[in-house]
Amino acid sequence: QVQLVESGGGLVQAGGSLSLSCAASGSIFGINQMGWYRQAPGKLRELVAVSLRGGLTNYADSVKGRFTISIDNTKNTVYLQMSSLKVEDTAVYYCHANILTSWTSTSDYWGKGTLVTVST
């Protein structure tokens, strides 16, 4: 089994910065991708940023230029550096990973979520 443990999050004023991290542990043969999604009250869960094997990254248009995703492959940990935060960034942020659990098997895993609240 694989576990994703998130840390970071909290309350920050608009214009401020915050960092999230998510560490994967367990039966990990390899990691195809790790990323972050978010879900605001009354809205669907949406992609924030993803880092793919090989170093490619993808961001939601709403966070481009403000958020940066990075991965430490030695620690199986993904980070999300958020800056110039806006009230509309308020949401529960979920870590996601697509992980190789063997040569032929991959599975998707989710963290429990961490709340980011941006105040005026």
Helices and strands as residue ranges (DSSP letters): E 2-8, E 10-13, E 18-26, E 30-39, E 46-52, E 57-59, E 67-72, E 77-82, G 87-89, E 91-100, E 106-110, E 114-119
